[in-house]
Amino acid sequence: MSHASRELTGDASEGSHAKSQSVVTVEHLVKRYGRLVAVNDVSFSIREGEIFGLIGPNGAGKTTTVECISGLRAPDSGSISVYGLSPQKDRNKMREFAGVQLQESALPPRIRVGEAVKLFASFYSDPQDPNELLESLGIKEVENSAFRKLSGGQKQRLSIALALVGNPKLAILDELTTGLDPEARHETWSLIERMRDRGVTVILVTHFMDEAERLCDRLALINHGTVRALDTPEAIAAKAGGSRVRFAPSQPVDEQTLRAIPGVNEIERKERYVTVTGTGDLAGALINALAAIGVRVSEVEARAGNLEDAFIKLTKDDASSVGKGVQA
Amino acid sequence: MTGYRLRWMSRRSRVQFAELLKVQGKLALREPYALFGGLALPAILLAVFGFIGQAQPGNVGSTGLTIIDLWTPTILVLSIIFISVSLPNTLVRDREIGWLRRISTTPLHPSRLLAAQLIIDLILAAAAVLIVILEGALVFGASLHVQILPFAVSLLLSIVELFALGLVLVALVPTQTVAQPVAGVVTFGLMFLSGLWVNPAQVDDPLRTIMYYSPSGAAVRAVLDSAFNGGPSYAGLLTMAVYAVIFGFIAVRYFRWE
């Protein structure tokens, strides 16, 4: 297929395939700060209308990655495409449709909420109505308050308002809920879900696993500047987190017997309890195998693996393979 | 060739810039520093010298000028100095807190923010000049017989030169905490060189030459000469122009948005 005809079919199918189309692609992204390699060969793509999470410990390279996507930093190598544009070369066009919420970015202390949102609205060609936006974010009543008088939650909501007022197709949100109390966090989460309902593609940087699990359609787990896992939160949790079963056997069971049971990976003992982690239908396999040798089990507690387990496992694997000391 | 007609800004850019000017103007009015330093302090200083002048009427030495005549140019330049050194207060802060960076993710180029801030400060400087001239003339009877063109040129060059110096501070000073003391030291240096405490006419060389050819001393001398001595010397105007170019170059060369 020639280049020209591929372009044509691409244009023609744009509407019908909108949901599954990749709107952001990152390929072999590398970014160094001096000798420190912050991002080392990161690749992923983001589909239109999804909430895509970037998770990982502090200093993993998440923020650097989104800064490259938003055009604030130039990659050392690799390529990035955002709605077919290059964040470096087409920065001006991109700024029109990409709303960015930066980590640790404040407003002048004496600017008022309403002023800031109106000011930002004036920057864009097709902005949202500032009043409606303030209303929907629940900060209409502090419209005339100065930025420095706002609570942490109100500041975050204002920051979201500034990222959304230009009616973006793509919202890049970095550490949105850090420093918020639980109530404000949950409110912020529903806000992001409403954004997705309106068809906005969201890139969410976070180090909170519960946030990623609740919000993200897919996510990339980044550690030491590389992608360690890329999938739905459930799939990552199931693959890497595994499930965990704790029980009290009616009589002591030796390690060898337990290891022989399919799916068992790790065994821990504490007092009369045995905790086994592994994959598959762990509880069923355990109970059947032990019953076959005449051991009854009681007080069974089973838990499916979650993202947090996967996160700890994947980052711990890295730490032991790299040696000690995770670059903060 | 399509864009033959020279257009400085598109209609949308003008709307953006008008909104930006409005907000920056409001913020400037809420920040006490430039307002107090640029407007209130010169008015108070002029009043102090005005009362001294009333207590000691007549001409100072053989100058043929009264105290208020002599000090008005110095105070005009001082008000410009105060406004210039307030530039790092706002711009270094805006950079440090990530506001300039935040702006750079929107369709508005952050240079527009800088331009808006400079325009606001220019308006402040114009207001300060008006206040000092009117206060001097109406309240204390300072002479108003100046040659408008040289006077305006001298003031304008003073503003350009001293604002450029303010932008050098913005470019070189890394944080707000550093900006305060640095701006303080620079202010006092400029105040001394302007002749606020020691009149350059009354000191010996080399200090006199240093004062005459310092950024603030040259400004005061040019304004004074254009008011009373038949016009500023070309050397004085050239001195200010050279400073403006040097400071402008340093500011542009080392300016950082983040």
Interface residues (C-beta under 8 A of the other chain):
Chain A: S70 G71 L72 N92 R95 E96 A98 V100 L102 E104 S105 A106 L107 P108 R110 I111 E115 A116 K118 L119 F120 S122 F123 Y124 S125 A146 L162 G166
Chain B: R12 V15 Q16 E19 L20 V23 K26 L27 R30 E31 T90 R93 D94 I97 G98 W99 R101 R102 S104 T105 T106 P107 L108
